[in-house]
Amino acid sequence: MAMPVVGSKEPVDVTGAGDAVVAAYTLALSAGASYSVAAEIANHAGGIAVMKKGTGTVSRGELLQSIGSAEAASSSSHMS
């Protein structure tokens, strides 16, 4: 299953993005998420990380906002 790109298709800096992906995936699994849900969460974390210059963190708020925006876009496209 392919996942859509999160954030811009032009990354600013990929430094630390892999760390953000692994951390988010592991945290989601340890919190009881399924493998596919954990992968979606990790995809958002990586998308946020690559949009920051240098090594940056991904906050809970940023992650929730990204996931919420994707869900809103998905539900509005289903209504069309």
PDB file of N, CA, C and O in Angstrom:
ATOM      1  N   MET A   1       0.842  -1.169   0.000  1.00  0.00           N
ATOM      2  CA  MET A   1       0.000   0.000   0.000  1.00  0.00           C
ATOM      3  C   MET A   1       0.896   1.243   0.000  1.00  0.00           C
ATOM      4  O   MET A   1       1.746   1.404   0.875  1.00  0.00           O
ATOM      5  N   ALA A   2       0.701   2.094  -0.962  1.00  0.00           N
ATOM      6  CA  ALA A   2       1.473   3.340  -1.042  1.00  0.00           C
ATOM      7  C   ALA A   2       0.830   4.389  -0.145  1.00  0.00           C
ATOM      8  O   ALA A   2      -0.392   4.463  -0.019  1.00  0.00           O
ATOM      9  N   MET A   3       1.687   5.195   0.475  1.00  0.00           N
ATOM     10  CA  MET A   3       1.204   6.289   1.328  1.00  0.00           C
ATOM     11  C   MET A   3       1.472   7.596   0.628  1.00  0.00           C
ATOM     12  O   MET A   3       2.494   7.751  -0.040  1.00  0.00           O
ATOM     13  N   PRO A   4       0.559   8.540   0.777  1.00  0.00           N
ATOM     14  CA  PRO A   4       0.791   9.850   0.165  1.00  0.00           C
ATOM     15  C   PRO A   4       1.940  10.588   0.849  1.00  0.00           C
ATOM     16  O   PRO A   4       2.252  10.338   2.013  1.00  0.00           O
ATOM     17  N   VAL A   5       2.552  11.486   0.117  1.00  0.00           N
ATOM     18  CA  VAL A   5       3.619  12.323   0.661  1.00  0.00           C
ATOM     19  C   VAL A   5       3.019  13.263   1.694  1.00  0.00           C
ATOM     20  O   VAL A   5       1.954  13.840   1.473  1.00  0.00           O
ATOM     21  N   VAL A   6       3.695  13.413   2.811  1.00  0.00           N
ATOM     22  CA  VAL A   6       3.263  14.364   3.840  1.00  0.00           C
ATOM     23  C   VAL A   6       4.157  15.582   3.727  1.00  0.00           C
ATOM     24  O   VAL A   6       5.381  15.452   3.700  1.00  0.00           O
ATOM     25  N   GLY A   7       3.563  16.762   3.662  1.00  0.00           N
ATOM     26  CA  GLY A   7       4.340  17.989   3.519  1.00  0.00           C
ATOM     27  C   GLY A   7       4.641  18.263   2.060  1.00  0.00           C
ATOM     28  O   GLY A   7       4.031  17.686   1.159  1.00  0.00           O
ATOM     29  N   SER A   8       5.583  19.144   1.848  1.00  0.00           N
ATOM     30  CA  SER A   8       5.977  19.524   0.495  1.00  0.00           C
ATOM     31  C   SER A   8       6.719  18.378  -0.175  1.00  0.00           C
ATOM     32  O   SER A   8       7.345  17.554   0.491  1.00  0.00           O
ATOM     33  N   LYS A   9       6.644  18.336  -1.480  1.00  0.00           N
ATOM     34  CA  LYS A   9       7.383  17.308  -2.214  1.00  0.00           C
ATOM     35  C   LYS A   9       8.851  17.691  -2.375  1.00  0.00           C
ATOM     36  O   LYS A   9       9.645  16.904  -2.889  1.00  0.00           O
ATOM     37  N   GLU A  10       9.210  18.886  -1.942  1.00  0.00           N
ATOM     38  CA  GLU A  10      10.595  19.359  -1.968  1.00  0.00           C
ATOM     39  C   GLU A  10      11.098  19.503  -0.540  1.00  0.00           C
ATOM     40  O   GLU A  10      10.794  20.492   0.127  1.00  0.00           O
ATOM     41  N   PRO A  11      11.871  18.522  -0.061  1.00  0.00           N
ATOM     42  CA  PRO A  11      12.364  18.608   1.321  1.00  0.00           C
ATOM     43  C   PRO A  11      13.338  19.758   1.505  1.00  0.00           C
ATOM     44  O   PRO A  11      14.060  20.132   0.581  1.00  0.00           O
ATOM     45  N   VAL A  12      13.351  20.311   2.703  1.00  0.00           N
ATOM     46  CA  VAL A  12      14.279  21.374   3.064  1.00  0.00           C
ATOM     47  C   VAL A  12      15.609  20.748   3.500  1.00  0.00           C
ATOM     48  O   VAL A  12      16.676  21.161   3.046  1.00  0.00           O
ATOM     49  N   ASP A  13      15.534  19.755   4.378  1.00  0.00           N
ATOM     50  CA  ASP A  13      16.734  19.110   4.908  1.00  0.00           C
ATOM     51  C   ASP A  13      16.323  17.750   5.465  1.00  0.00           C
ATOM     52  O   ASP A  13      15.402  17.669   6.279  1.00  0.00           O
ATOM     53  N   VAL A  14      16.987  16.695   5.040  1.00  0.00           N
ATOM     54  CA  VAL A  14      16.614  15.356   5.482  1.00  0.00           C
ATOM     55  C   VAL A  14      17.349  14.919   6.752  1.00  0.00           C
ATOM     56  O   VAL A  14      17.153  13.802   7.230  1.00  0.00           O
ATOM     57  N   THR A  15      18.192  15.799   7.296  1.00  0.00           N
ATOM     58  CA  THR A  15      18.942  15.462   8.501  1.00  0.00           C
ATOM     59  C   THR A  15      17.980  15.135   9.641  1.00  0.00           C
ATOM     60  O   THR A  15      17.149  15.967  10.009  1.00  0.00           O
ATOM     61  N   GLY A  16      18.084  13.952  10.192  1.00  0.00           N
ATOM     62  CA  GLY A  16      17.266  13.545  11.327  1.00  0.00           C
ATOM     63  C   GLY A  16      15.898  12.993  10.979  1.00  0.00           C
ATOM     64  O   GLY A  16      15.173  12.554  11.872  1.00  0.00           O
ATOM     65  N   ALA A  17      15.526  13.003   9.715  1.00  0.00           N
ATOM     66  CA  ALA A  17      14.195  12.521   9.346  1.00  0.00           C
ATOM     67  C   ALA A  17      14.036  11.026   9.632  1.00  0.00           C
ATOM     68  O   ALA A  17      12.980  10.582  10.083  1.00  0.00           O
ATOM     69  N   GLY A  18      15.074  10.269   9.371  1.00  0.00           N
ATOM     70  CA  GLY A  18      15.017   8.828   9.656  1.00  0.00           C
ATOM     71  C   GLY A  18      14.840   8.562  11.137  1.00  0.00           C
ATOM     72  O   GLY A  18      14.093   7.666  11.531  1.00  0.00           O
ATOM     73  N   ASP A  19      15.526   9.340  11.954  1.00  0.00           N
ATOM     74  CA  ASP A  19      15.376   9.201  13.403  1.00  0.00           C
ATOM     75  C   ASP A  19      13.937   9.508  13.824  1.00  0.00           C
ATOM     76  O   ASP A  19      13.374   8.815  14.671  1.00  0.00           O
ATOM     77  N   ALA A  20      13.353  10.536  13.237  1.00  0.00           N
ATOM     78  CA  ALA A  20      11.968  10.901  13.569  1.00  0.00           C
ATOM     79  C   ALA A  20      11.010   9.783  13.165  1.00  0.00           C
ATOM     80  O   ALA A  20      10.069   9.471  13.895  1.00  0.00           O
ATOM     81  N   VAL A  21      11.251   9.186  12.010  1.00  0.00           N
ATOM     82  CA  VAL A  21      10.393   8.098  11.523  1.00  0.00           C
ATOM     83  C   VAL A  21      10.477   6.895  12.457  1.00  0.00           C
ATOM     84  O   VAL A  21       9.451   6.359  12.876  1.00  0.00           O
ATOM     85  N   VAL A  22      11.687   6.474  12.781  1.00  0.00           N
ATOM     86  CA  VAL A  22      11.868   5.306  13.652  1.00  0.00           C
ATOM     87  C   VAL A  22      11.291   5.564  15.043  1.00  0.00           C
ATOM     88  O   VAL A  22      10.639   4.693  15.619  1.00  0.00           O
ATOM     89  N   ALA A  23      11.529   6.752  15.578  1.00  0.00           N
ATOM     90  CA  ALA A  23      11.006   7.086  16.906  1.00  0.00           C
ATOM     91  C   ALA A  23       9.483   7.083  16.919  1.00  0.00           C
ATOM     92  O   ALA A  23       8.873   6.521  17.828  1.00  0.00           O
ATOM     93  N   ALA A  24       8.867   7.700  15.926  1.00  0.00           N
ATOM     94  CA  ALA A  24       7.408   7.764  15.875  1.00  0.00           C
ATOM     95  C   ALA A  24       6.803   6.377  15.677  1.00  0.00           C
ATOM     96  O   ALA A  24       5.794   6.042  16.297  1.00  0.00           O
ATOM     97  N   TYR A  25       7.412   5.581  14.824  1.00  0.00           N
ATOM     98  CA  TYR A  25       6.921   4.227  14.558  1.00  0.00           C
ATOM     99  C   TYR A  25       6.996   3.379  15.824  1.00  0.00           C
ATOM    100  O   TYR A  25       6.037   2.694  16.181  1.00  0.00           O
ATOM    101  N   THR A  26       8.134   3.431  16.494  1.00  0.00           N
ATOM    102  CA  THR A  26       8.333   2.649  17.707  1.00  0.00           C
ATOM    103  C   THR A  26       7.384   3.104  18.814  1.00  0.00           C
ATOM    104  O   THR A  26       6.793   2.275  19.506  1.00  0.00           O
ATOM    105  N   LEU A  27       7.240   4.406  18.979  1.00  0.00           N
ATOM    106  CA  LEU A  27       6.346   4.940  20.003  1.00  0.00           C
ATOM    107  C   LEU A  27       4.899   4.530  19.727  1.00  0.00           C
ATOM    108  O   LEU A  27       4.173   4.140  20.642  1.00  0.00           O
ATOM    109  N   ALA A  28       4.489   4.620  18.471  1.00  0.00           N
ATOM    110  CA  ALA A  28       3.116   4.238  18.116  1.00  0.00           C
ATOM    111  C   ALA A  28       2.873   2.757  18.394  1.00  0.00           C
ATOM    112  O   ALA A  28       1.831   2.391  18.938  1.00  0.00           O
ATOM    113  N   LEU A  29       3.827   1.905  18.023  1.00  0.00           N
ATOM    114  CA  LEU A  29       3.674   0.473  18.296  1.00  0.00           C
ATOM    115  C   LEU A  29       3.609   0.198  19.795  1.00  0.00           C
ATOM    116  O   LEU A  29       2.797  -0.606  20.253  1.00  0.00           O
ATOM    117  N   SER A  30       4.469   0.871  20.553  1.00  0.00           N
ATOM    118  CA  SER A  30       4.487   0.637  21.997  1.00  0.00           C
ATOM    119  C   SER A  30       3.209   1.148  22.663  1.00  0.00           C
ATOM    120  O   SER A  30       2.858   0.703  23.756  1.00  0.00           O
ATOM    121  N   ALA A  31       2.520   2.076  22.012  1.00  0.00           N
ATOM    122  CA  ALA A  31       1.251   2.588  22.531  1.00  0.00           C
ATOM    123  C   ALA A  31       0.065   1.731  22.085  1.00  0.00           C
ATOM    124  O   ALA A  31      -1.077   2.003  22.455  1.00  0.00           O
ATOM    125  N   GLY A  32       0.339   0.697  21.290  1.00  0.00           N
ATOM    126  CA  GLY A  32      -0.713  -0.227  20.886  1.00  0.00           C
ATOM    127  C   GLY A  32      -1.243  -0.058  19.483  1.00  0.00           C
ATOM    128  O   GLY A  32      -2.213  -0.719  19.113  1.00  0.00           O
ATOM    129  N   ALA A  33      -0.637   0.807  18.687  1.00  0.00           N
ATOM    130  CA  ALA A  33      -1.095   1.000  17.306  1.00  0.00           C
ATOM    131  C   ALA A  33      -0.759  -0.227  16.459  1.00  0.00           C
ATOM    132  O   ALA A  33       0.189  -0.955  16.753  1.00  0.00           O
ATOM    133  N   SER A  34      -1.535  -0.440  15.423  1.00  0.00           N
ATOM    134  CA  SER A  34      -1.231  -1.507  14.473  1.00  0.00           C
ATOM    135  C   SER A  34      -0.017  -1.087  13.644  1.00  0.00           C
ATOM    136  O   SER A  34       0.390   0.075  13.666  1.00  0.00           O
ATOM    137  N   TYR A  35       0.550  -2.033  12.922  1.00  0.00           N
ATOM    138  CA  TYR A  35       1.702  -1.719  12.087  1.00  0.00           C
ATOM    139  C   TYR A  35       1.362  -0.653  11.042  1.00  0.00           C
ATOM    140  O   TYR A  35       2.163   0.246  10.786  1.00  0.00           O
ATOM    141  N   SER A  36       0.180  -0.755  10.443  1.00  0.00           N
ATOM    142  CA  SER A  36      -0.177   0.212   9.393  1.00  0.00           C
ATOM    143  C   SER A  36      -0.433   1.606   9.972  1.00  0.00           C
ATOM    144  O   SER A  36      -0.045   2.603   9.362  1.00  0.00           O
ATOM    145  N   VAL A  37      -1.071   1.690  11.123  1.00  0.00           N
ATOM    146  CA  VAL A  37      -1.305   2.991  11.751  1.00  0.00           C
ATOM    147  C   VAL A  37       0.023   3.595  12.199  1.00  0.00           C
ATOM    148  O   VAL A  37       0.250   4.794  12.038  1.00  0.00           O
ATOM    149  N   ALA A  38       0.898   2.762  12.762  1.00  0.00           N
ATOM    150  CA  ALA A  38       2.223   3.240  13.174  1.00  0.00           C
ATOM    151  C   ALA A  38       2.992   3.770  11.972  1.00  0.00           C
ATOM    152  O   ALA A  38       3.691   4.777  12.082  1.00  0.00           O
ATOM    153  N   ALA A  39       2.873   3.106  10.829  1.00  0.00           N
ATOM    154  CA  ALA A  39       3.559   3.561   9.616  1.00  0.00           C
ATOM    155  C   ALA A  39       3.000   4.906   9.148  1.00  0.00           C
ATOM    156  O   ALA A  39       3.759   5.765   8.699  1.00  0.00           O
ATOM    157  N   GLU A  40       1.685   5.098   9.248  1.00  0.00           N
ATOM    158  CA  GLU A  40       1.090   6.384   8.869  1.00  0.00           C
ATOM    159  C   GLU A  40       1.581   7.504   9.778  1.00  0.00           C
ATOM    160  O   GLU A  40       1.905   8.596   9.311  1.00  0.00           O
ATOM    161  N   ILE A  41       1.633   7.231  11.065  1.00  0.00           N
ATOM    162  CA  ILE A  41       2.123   8.225  12.022  1.00  0.00           C
ATOM    163  C   ILE A  41       3.583   8.556  11.730  1.00  0.00           C
ATOM    164  O   ILE A  41       3.972   9.724  11.725  1.00  0.00           O
ATOM    165  N   ALA A  42       4.386   7.525  11.488  1.00  0.00           N
ATOM    166  CA  ALA A  42       5.808   7.718  11.173  1.00  0.00           C
ATOM    167  C   ALA A  42       5.983   8.508   9.886  1.00  0.00           C
ATOM    168  O   ALA A  42       6.902   9.321   9.781  1.00  0.00           O
ATOM    169  N   ASN A  43       5.120   8.282   8.909  1.00  0.00           N
ATOM    170  CA  ASN A  43       5.165   9.014   7.648  1.00  0.00           C
ATOM    171  C   ASN A  43       4.953  10.510   7.897  1.00  0.00           C
ATOM    172  O   ASN A  43       5.630  11.350   7.304  1.00  0.00           O
ATOM    173  N   HIS A  44       4.019  10.824   8.768  1.00  0.00           N
ATOM    174  CA  HIS A  44       3.776  12.228   9.113  1.00  0.00           C
ATOM    175  C   HIS A  44       4.988  12.822   9.824  1.00  0.00           C
ATOM    176  O   HIS A  44       5.395  13.944   9.524  1.00  0.00           O
ATOM    177  N   ALA A  45       5.561  12.079  10.759  1.00  0.00           N
ATOM    178  CA  ALA A  45       6.728  12.578  11.491  1.00  0.00           C
ATOM    179  C   ALA A  45       7.892  12.850  10.540  1.00  0.00           C
ATOM    180  O   ALA A  45       8.558  13.880  10.653  1.00  0.00           O
ATOM    181  N   GLY A  46       8.135  11.948   9.620  1.00  0.00           N
ATOM    182  CA  GLY A  46       9.207  12.147   8.642  1.00  0.00           C
ATOM    183  C   GLY A  46       8.935  13.333   7.736  1.00  0.00           C
ATOM    184  O   GLY A  46       9.845  14.097   7.413  1.00  0.00           O
ATOM    185  N   GLY A  47       7.679  13.489   7.324  1.00  0.00           N
ATOM    186  CA  GLY A  47       7.303  14.621   6.476  1.00  0.00           C
ATOM    187  C   GLY A  47       7.509  15.956   7.173  1.00  0.00           C
ATOM    188  O   GLY A  47       7.931  16.933   6.554  1.00  0.00           O
ATOM    189  N   ILE A  48       7.210  15.990   8.458  1.00  0.00           N
ATOM    190  CA  ILE A  48       7.418  17.219   9.230  1.00  0.00           C
ATOM    191  C   ILE A  48       8.910  17.489   9.377  1.00  0.00           C
ATOM    192  O   ILE A  48       9.362  18.622   9.211  1.00  0.00           O
ATOM    193  N   ALA A  49       9.668  16.450   9.687  1.00  0.00           N
ATOM    194  CA  ALA A  49      11.115  16.607   9.928  1.00  0.00           C
ATOM    195  C   ALA A  49      11.850  17.144   8.711  1.00  0.00           C
ATOM    196  O   ALA A  49      12.735  17.987   8.854  1.00  0.00           O
ATOM    197  N   VAL A  50      11.505  16.676   7.516  1.00  0.00           N
ATOM    198  CA  VAL A  50      12.232  17.120   6.321  1.00  0.00           C
ATOM    199  C   VAL A  50      11.900  18.554   5.926  1.00  0.00           C
ATOM    200  O   VAL A  50      12.579  19.132   5.077  1.00  0.00           O
ATOM    201  N   MET A  51      10.875  19.130   6.525  1.00  0.00           N
ATOM    202  CA  MET A  51      10.509  20.502   6.212  1.00  0.00           C
ATOM    203  C   MET A  51      11.234  21.508   7.091  1.00  0.00           C
ATOM    204  O   MET A  51      11.011  22.713   6.969  1.00  0.00           O
ATOM    205  N   LYS A  52      12.096  21.028   7.973  1.00  0.00           N
ATOM    206  CA  LYS A  52      12.839  21.908   8.882  1.00  0.00           C
ATOM    207  C   LYS A  52      14.309  21.928   8.496  1.00  0.00           C
ATOM    208  O   LYS A  52      14.877  20.908   8.108  1.00  0.00           O
ATOM    209  N   LYS A  53      14.907  23.082   8.605  1.00  0.00           N
ATOM    210  CA  LYS A  53      16.331  23.214   8.305  1.00  0.00           C
ATOM    211  C   LYS A  53      17.140  22.664   9.482  1.00  0.00           C
ATOM    212  O   LYS A  53      16.903  23.033  10.632  1.00  0.00           O
ATOM    213  N   GLY A  54      18.079  21.794   9.190  1.00  0.00           N
ATOM    214  CA  GLY A  54      18.905  21.189  10.227  1.00  0.00           C
ATOM    215  C   GLY A  54      18.142  20.118  10.975  1.00  0.00           C
ATOM    216  O   GLY A  54      17.012  19.773  10.629  1.00  0.00           O
ATOM    217  N   THR A  55      18.778  19.606  12.000  1.00  0.00           N
ATOM    218  CA  THR A  55      18.130  18.586  12.812  1.00  0.00           C
ATOM    219  C   THR A  55      17.113  19.250  13.719  1.00  0.00           C
ATOM    220  O   THR A  55      17.463  20.091  14.546  1.00  0.00           O
ATOM    221  N   GLY A  56      15.878  18.879  13.566  1.00  0.00           N
ATOM    222  CA  GLY A  56      14.820  19.465  14.381  1.00  0.00           C
ATOM    223  C   GLY A  56      13.989  18.388  15.037  1.00  0.00           C
ATOM    224  O   GLY A  56      14.119  17.204  14.726  1.00  0.00           O
ATOM    225  N   THR A  57      13.154  18.801  15.928  1.00  0.00           N
ATOM    226  CA  THR A  57      12.256  17.867  16.589  1.00  0.00           C
ATOM    227  C   THR A  57      10.876  17.937  15.955  1.00  0.00           C
ATOM    228  O   THR A  57      10.537  18.896  15.261  1.00  0.00           O
ATOM    229  N   VAL A  58      10.102  16.917  16.203  1.00  0.00           N
ATOM    230  CA  VAL A  58       8.710  16.895  15.769  1.00  0.00           C
ATOM    231  C   VAL A  58       7.878  16.877  17.041  1.00  0.00           C
ATOM    232  O   VAL A  58       7.929  15.918  17.811  1.00  0.00           O
ATOM    233  N   SER A  59       7.118  17.930  17.258  1.00  0.00           N
ATOM    234  CA  SER A  59       6.329  18.017  18.482  1.00  0.00           C
ATOM    235  C   SER A  59       5.017  17.253  18.346  1.00  0.00           C
ATOM    236  O   SER A  59       4.557  16.948  17.245  1.00  0.00           O
ATOM    237  N   ARG A  60       4.448  16.963  19.475  1.00  0.00           N
ATOM    238  CA  ARG A  60       3.141  16.292  19.516  1.00  0.00           C
ATOM    239  C   ARG A  60       2.108  17.140  18.765  1.00  0.00           C
ATOM    240  O   ARG A  60       1.301  16.615  17.997  1.00  0.00           O
ATOM    241  N   GLY A  61       2.145  18.450  18.996  1.00  0.00           N
ATOM    242  CA  GLY A  61       1.201  19.344  18.334  1.00  0.00           C
ATOM    243  C   GLY A  61       1.347  19.330  16.821  1.00  0.00           C
ATOM    244  O   GLY A  61       0.352  19.305  16.096  1.00  0.00           O
ATOM    245  N   GLU A  62       2.582  19.346  16.346  1.00  0.00           N
ATOM    246  CA  GLU A  62       2.818  19.311  14.895  1.00  0.00           C
ATOM    247  C   GLU A  62       2.296  18.007  14.306  1.00  0.00           C
ATOM    248  O   GLU A  62       1.685  17.997  13.238  1.00  0.00           O
ATOM    249  N   LEU A  63       2.543  16.914  15.010  1.00  0.00           N
ATOM    250  CA  LEU A  63       2.111  15.606  14.534  1.00  0.00           C
ATOM    251  C   LEU A  63       0.587  15.529  14.493  1.00  0.00           C
ATOM    252  O   LEU A  63       0.013  15.067  13.507  1.00  0.00           O
ATOM    253  N   LEU A  64      -0.064  15.980  15.558  1.00  0.00           N
ATOM    254  CA  LEU A  64      -1.527  15.966  15.594  1.00  0.00           C
ATOM    255  C   LEU A  64      -2.125  16.857  14.506  1.00  0.00           C
ATOM    256  O   LEU A  64      -3.120  16.496  13.877  1.00  0.00           O
ATOM    257  N   GLN A  65      -1.515  18.020  14.290  1.00  0.00           N
ATOM    258  CA  GLN A  65      -2.016  18.929  13.259  1.00  0.00           C
ATOM    259  C   GLN A  65      -1.874  18.303  11.871  1.00  0.00           C
ATOM    260  O   GLN A  65      -2.792  18.392  11.055  1.00  0.00           O
ATOM    261  N   SER A  66      -0.741  17.677  11.600  1.00  0.00           N
ATOM    262  CA  SER A  66      -0.508  17.044  10.308  1.00  0.00           C
ATOM    263  C   SER A  66      -1.500  15.911  10.066  1.00  0.00           C
ATOM    264  O   SER A  66      -2.076  15.804   8.983  1.00  0.00           O
ATOM    265  N   ILE A  67      -1.696  15.076  11.066  1.00  0.00           N
ATOM    266  CA  ILE A  67      -2.632  13.957  10.929  1.00  0.00           C
ATOM    267  C   ILE A  67      -4.059  14.480  10.776  1.00  0.00           C
ATOM    268  O   ILE A  67      -4.822  13.976   9.952  1.00  0.00           O
ATOM    269  N   GLY A  68      -4.417  15.486  11.563  1.00  0.00           N
ATOM    270  CA  GLY A  68      -5.754  16.074  11.463  1.00  0.00           C
ATOM    271  C   GLY A  68      -6.021  16.690  10.107  1.00  0.00           C
ATOM    272  O   GLY A  68      -7.117  16.554   9.563  1.00  0.00           O
ATOM    273  N   SER A  69      -5.024  17.369   9.558  1.00  0.00           N
ATOM    274  CA  SER A  69      -5.177  17.978   8.234  1.00  0.00           C
ATOM    275  C   SER A  69      -5.366  16.913   7.161  1.00  0.00           C
ATOM    276  O   SER A  69      -6.174  17.078   6.247  1.00  0.00           O
ATOM    277  N   ALA A  70      -4.617  15.823   7.277  1.00  0.00           N
ATOM    278  CA  ALA A  70      -4.731  14.738   6.295  1.00  0.00           C
ATOM    279  C   ALA A  70      -6.097  14.067   6.392  1.00  0.00           C
ATOM    280  O   ALA A  70      -6.694  13.719   5.373  1.00  0.00           O
ATOM    281  N   GLU A  71      -6.591  13.886   7.614  1.00  0.00           N
ATOM    282  CA  GLU A  71      -7.914  13.273   7.792  1.00  0.00           C
ATOM    283  C   GLU A  71      -9.007  14.173   7.256  1.00  0.00           C
ATOM    284  O   GLU A  71      -9.962  13.699   6.641  1.00  0.00           O
ATOM    285  N   ALA A  72      -8.871  15.479   7.488  1.00  0.00           N
ATOM    286  CA  ALA A  72      -9.869  16.425   6.986  1.00  0.00           C
ATOM    287  C   ALA A  72      -9.881  16.443   5.458  1.00  0.00           C
ATOM    288  O   ALA A  72     -10.944  16.487   4.839  1.00  0.00           O
ATOM    289  N   ALA A  73      -8.702  16.408   4.861  1.00  0.00           N
ATOM    290  CA  ALA A  73      -8.604  16.403   3.399  1.00  0.00           C
ATOM    291  C   ALA A  73      -9.187  15.112   2.836  1.00  0.00           C
ATOM    292  O   ALA A  73      -9.853  15.119   1.801  1.00  0.00           O
ATOM    293  N   SER A  74      -8.933  14.020   3.518  1.00  0.00           N
ATOM    294  CA  SER A  74      -9.439  12.729   3.071  1.00  0.00           C
ATOM    295  C   SER A  74     -10.962  12.660   3.162  1.00  0.00           C
ATOM    296  O   SER A  74     -11.622  12.163   2.250  1.00  0.00           O
ATOM    297  N   SER A  75     -11.513  13.161   4.265  1.00  0.00           N
ATOM    298  CA  SER A  75     -12.976  13.113   4.416  1.00  0.00           C
ATOM    299  C   SER A  75     -13.669  14.071   3.463  1.00  0.00           C
ATOM    300  O   SER A  75     -14.771  13.779   2.999  1.00  0.00           O
ATOM    301  N   SER A  76     -13.053  15.208   3.158  1.00  0.00           N
ATOM    302  CA  SER A  76     -13.672  16.141   2.215  1.00  0.00           C
ATOM    303  C   SER A  76     -13.606  15.606   0.792  1.00  0.00           C
ATOM    304  O   SER A  76     -14.494  15.892  -0.011  1.00  0.00           O
ATOM    305  N   SER A  77     -12.572  14.837   0.464  1.00  0.00           N
ATOM    306  CA  SER A  77     -12.493  14.270  -0.890  1.00  0.00           C
ATOM    307  C   SER A  77     -13.490  13.138  -1.062  1.00  0.00           C
ATOM    308  O   SER A  77     -13.928  12.860  -2.178  1.00  0.00           O
ATOM    309  N   HIS A  78     -13.856  12.476   0.042  1.00  0.00           N
ATOM    310  CA  HIS A  78     -14.870  11.409  -0.034  1.00  0.00           C
ATOM    311  C   HIS A  78     -16.271  11.985  -0.184  1.00  0.00           C
ATOM    312  O   HIS A  78     -17.170  11.305  -0.678  1.00  0.00           O
ATOM    313  N   MET A  79     -16.466  13.237   0.241  1.00  0.00           N
ATOM    314  CA  MET A  79     -17.772  13.869   0.153  1.00  0.00           C
ATOM    315  C   MET A  79     -18.038  14.421  -1.236  1.00  0.00           C
ATOM    316  O   MET A  79     -19.191  14.670  -1.587  1.00  0.00           O
ATOM    317  N   SER A  80     -17.002  14.616  -2.028  1.00  0.00           N
ATOM    318  CA  SER A  80     -17.163  15.222  -3.363  1.00  0.00           C
ATOM    319  C   SER A  80     -17.778  14.271  -4.323  1.00  0.00           C
ATOM    320  O   SER A  80     -17.984  14.616  -5.486  1.00  0.00           O
TER     321      SER A  80
END
